[in-house]
Amino acid sequence: MKTLASRSSTIVLSLSVTAALLASGCADMTPAQRSAAIGGGVGALAGVAIGDSRESAAIGAGVGALGGYIWSTQMAKKKAAMEQATAGTGVGVTQTADNQLKLNIPSDISFDTGRSNIKSNLQPILDQFAQGLNSQPNTEIRIVGHTDSTGSEATNNSLSVNRAASARDYLVSRGVDGRRIQIDGRGEREPIADNNTDSGRAKNRRIEIYLAERAVAR
């Protein structure tokens, strides 16, 4: 087993090699290829940092190369369209740190307490979200359901998944390919407000919809 000092030396050497390779090899790359190369290099270093085998470095490189999203003109236009469609509704529309478009949809727009069928207020928002997605084949959609702490953990876990599934099914009914949509339910495990107050619980009852675009290597 390598000592800590030996492993640190390996990481420093890997950083130097990676920097040299990027400097010499990225000049003729497209932005998409350069992004993947840099991601792979960073991922490989992460593999070295957590393990001392070539297998760990290879796994890290794969994660790095696959992990990046881009913020394209289409994504910027989609964000602007969703901001217009949700103005005054309380829906949050943001760009995440890793270039995903995120919609945070509170319960007063999305679902009644204890229910998983979407409200009529949510339908036009999902209609707008669905528009144009078929012309963006490199985008991925993820829907995550959340609940407050009222009720049992098992009930909340199931309810959060069912809410995400309802939003997915609605998007599919509007022509979005269901194979592009991933759903998840976090139950009460990820509150964004205090569950000891009515207003806090209302904020925690929500769904989050993420849209992300991967670069296409050319």
C-alpha positions as CSV (number, residue, x, y, z in Angstrom):
1,M,0.0,0.0,0.0
2,K,1.3,3.5,-0.9
3,T,2.1,5.9,1.9
4,L,0.3,9.3,2.0
5,A,3.5,11.0,0.8
6,S,3.9,8.6,-2.1
7,R,0.2,9.1,-3.1
8,S,0.6,12.9,-2.9
9,S,3.6,12.7,-5.2
10,T,1.6,10.6,-7.6
11,I,-1.2,13.2,-7.7
12,V,1.3,16.1,-8.2
13,L,2.9,14.2,-11.0
14,S,-0.5,13.4,-12.6
15,L,-1.4,17.1,-12.4
16,S,1.8,18.0,-14.2
17,V,1.3,15.4,-16.9
18,T,-2.4,16.4,-17.4
19,A,-1.6,20.0,-17.7
20,A,1.1,19.3,-20.3
21,L,-1.2,17.0,-22.3
22,L,-4.0,19.6,-22.3
23,A,-1.7,22.3,-23.3
24,S,-0.3,20.3,-26.3
25,G,-3.3,18.3,-27.3
26,C,-6.3,20.6,-26.9
27,A,-5.3,23.3,-29.4
28,D,-7.0,21.5,-32.4
29,M,-10.0,20.3,-30.5
30,T,-13.6,21.6,-30.8
31,P,-15.0,23.1,-27.6
32,A,-17.0,19.9,-27.0
33,Q,-14.0,17.7,-27.4
34,R,-11.9,20.0,-25.2
35,S,-14.5,19.9,-22.5
36,A,-14.6,16.1,-22.5
37,A,-10.8,15.9,-22.4
38,I,-10.5,18.3,-19.5
39,G,-13.3,16.4,-17.7
40,G,-11.6,13.1,-18.3
41,G,-8.3,14.5,-17.0
42,V,-9.9,15.9,-13.8
43,G,-11.8,12.6,-13.3
44,A,-8.6,10.6,-13.7
45,L,-7.0,12.7,-11.0
46,A,-10.0,12.1,-8.7
47,G,-9.5,8.4,-9.3
48,V,-5.8,8.6,-8.3
49,A,-6.7,10.6,-5.2
50,I,-9.2,8.0,-3.9
51,G,-7.3,4.9,-5.0
52,D,-3.9,3.8,-6.0
53,S,-4.7,1.5,-8.9
54,R,-4.9,2.1,-12.6
55,E,-8.5,0.9,-12.4
56,S,-9.4,3.7,-10.0
57,A,-7.9,6.3,-12.4
58,A,-9.8,4.8,-15.4
59,I,-13.1,4.9,-13.5
60,G,-12.4,8.5,-12.5
61,A,-11.7,9.5,-16.1
62,G,-15.0,7.9,-17.3
63,V,-17.0,9.9,-14.7
64,G,-15.2,13.1,-15.6
65,A,-15.7,12.8,-19.3
66,L,-19.4,12.0,-18.9
67,G,-20.3,14.5,-16.2
68,G,-20.3,17.7,-18.1
69,Y,-23.3,19.7,-19.3
70,I,-23.2,22.7,-21.6
71,W,-25.3,25.9,-21.5
72,S,-26.1,26.4,-25.2
73,T,-28.1,29.1,-26.9
74,Q,-31.1,26.7,-26.9
75,M,-30.8,26.3,-23.2
76,A,-30.7,30.0,-22.6
77,K,-33.8,30.4,-24.8
78,K,-35.6,27.7,-22.9
79,K,-34.8,29.4,-19.6
80,A,-36.2,32.7,-20.9
81,A,-39.3,31.0,-22.2
82,M,-39.9,29.3,-18.8
83,E,-39.3,32.5,-16.9
84,Q,-42.0,34.2,-19.0
85,A,-44.4,31.2,-18.7
86,T,-44.0,31.1,-14.9
87,A,-43.9,34.8,-14.1
88,G,-45.8,35.6,-10.9
89,T,-46.6,31.9,-10.1
90,G,-43.9,31.3,-7.5
91,V,-42.1,28.8,-9.7
92,G,-38.3,29.2,-9.5
93,V,-36.4,29.1,-12.8
94,T,-32.6,28.9,-12.4
95,Q,-29.4,27.7,-14.0
96,T,-27.5,25.4,-11.7
97,A,-23.8,25.5,-11.2
98,D,-23.4,22.5,-13.5
99,N,-25.5,24.1,-16.3
100,Q,-28.8,22.4,-15.8
101,L,-32.1,24.3,-16.1
102,K,-34.0,23.8,-12.9
103,L,-37.7,24.5,-12.2
104,N,-38.7,24.5,-8.6
105,I,-42.5,24.1,-8.5
106,P,-44.2,24.6,-5.1
107,S,-47.2,22.7,-3.9
108,D,-49.7,25.5,-4.5
109,I,-49.0,25.2,-8.2
110,S,-48.4,21.5,-8.5
111,F,-50.3,19.1,-6.2
112,D,-52.9,19.2,-3.4
113,T,-51.8,17.9,0.0
114,G,-51.5,14.1,0.0
115,R,-52.3,13.9,-3.7
116,S,-50.2,13.0,-6.8
117,N,-52.6,14.2,-9.6
118,I,-51.3,17.5,-11.1
119,K,-53.3,20.7,-10.7
120,S,-54.7,22.6,-13.6
121,N,-52.3,25.4,-12.7
122,L,-49.3,23.2,-13.5
123,Q,-50.5,22.1,-16.9
124,P,-49.6,25.2,-18.9
125,I,-46.2,25.3,-17.3
126,L,-45.6,21.7,-18.4
127,D,-47.0,22.5,-21.8
128,Q,-44.4,25.2,-22.3
129,F,-41.6,23.0,-21.0
130,A,-42.5,20.3,-23.5
131,Q,-42.4,22.7,-26.4
132,G,-39.3,22.2,-28.6
133,L,-37.8,19.4,-26.6
134,N,-38.1,17.0,-29.6
135,S,-35.7,19.3,-31.5
136,Q,-33.2,19.0,-28.7
137,P,-32.3,15.3,-28.8
138,N,-29.2,15.7,-26.6
139,T,-31.2,17.0,-23.6
140,E,-32.0,14.9,-20.6
141,I,-34.9,15.4,-18.3
142,R,-35.1,14.6,-14.6
143,I,-38.1,15.0,-12.3
144,V,-37.7,14.8,-8.5
145,G,-40.6,14.7,-6.1
146,H,-40.5,16.0,-2.5
147,T,-42.9,16.0,0.5
148,D,-43.0,17.7,3.9
149,S,-42.5,15.6,7.1
150,T,-46.2,15.1,7.7
151,G,-47.1,11.4,7.6
152,S,-44.9,8.3,7.6
153,E,-41.6,8.0,5.8
154,A,-43.0,5.2,3.7
155,T,-46.0,7.1,2.6
156,N,-44.0,10.2,1.8
157,N,-41.5,8.2,-0.2
158,S,-44.2,6.7,-2.3
159,L,-46.1,10.0,-2.7
160,S,-42.9,11.8,-3.9
161,V,-42.3,9.2,-6.6
162,N,-45.9,9.3,-7.7
163,R,-45.8,13.0,-8.1
164,A,-42.7,12.8,-10.3
165,A,-44.4,10.1,-12.3
166,S,-47.5,12.2,-12.8
167,A,-45.4,15.0,-14.2
168,R,-43.5,12.6,-16.5
169,D,-46.7,11.1,-17.8
170,Y,-48.1,14.5,-18.6
171,L,-45.0,15.4,-20.6
172,V,-45.2,12.1,-22.4
173,S,-48.9,13.0,-23.3
174,R,-47.5,16.2,-24.9
175,G,-45.1,14.3,-27.1
176,V,-42.0,14.0,-25.1
177,D,-40.2,10.7,-25.4
178,G,-40.6,9.0,-22.0
179,R,-37.2,7.3,-22.4
180,R,-35.5,10.6,-22.0
181,I,-37.2,11.3,-18.6
182,Q,-35.8,10.0,-15.3
183,I,-37.9,10.3,-12.1
184,D,-37.0,10.1,-8.5
185,G,-38.7,10.6,-5.2
186,R,-36.9,12.0,-2.1
187,G,-39.8,11.9,0.3
188,E,-39.2,14.2,3.3
189,R,-35.4,13.8,3.2
190,E,-34.4,17.0,1.5
191,P,-36.4,19.9,3.0
192,I,-35.6,23.5,1.9
193,A,-37.6,25.1,4.8
194,D,-38.6,24.5,8.4
195,N,-41.1,21.6,8.6
196,N,-42.3,23.0,12.0
197,T,-44.3,25.8,10.3
198,D,-47.1,25.8,7.8
199,S,-45.2,28.0,5.3
200,G,-42.1,25.8,5.6
201,R,-44.0,22.6,4.9
202,A,-45.7,24.2,1.9
203,K,-42.2,25.0,0.5
204,N,-41.0,21.5,1.1
205,R,-44.0,20.0,-0.8
206,R,-42.6,20.4,-4.3
207,I,-41.3,18.9,-7.5
208,E,-38.1,19.9,-9.2
209,I,-37.7,19.5,-13.0
210,Y,-34.2,19.5,-14.5
211,L,-33.2,19.9,-18.1
212,A,-29.6,19.3,-19.1
213,E,-27.8,19.2,-22.5
214,R,-24.7,17.2,-23.2
215,A,-22.0,18.4,-25.6
216,V,-21.8,16.4,-28.9
217,A,-18.3,15.4,-29.8
218,R,-17.4,16.3,-33.4
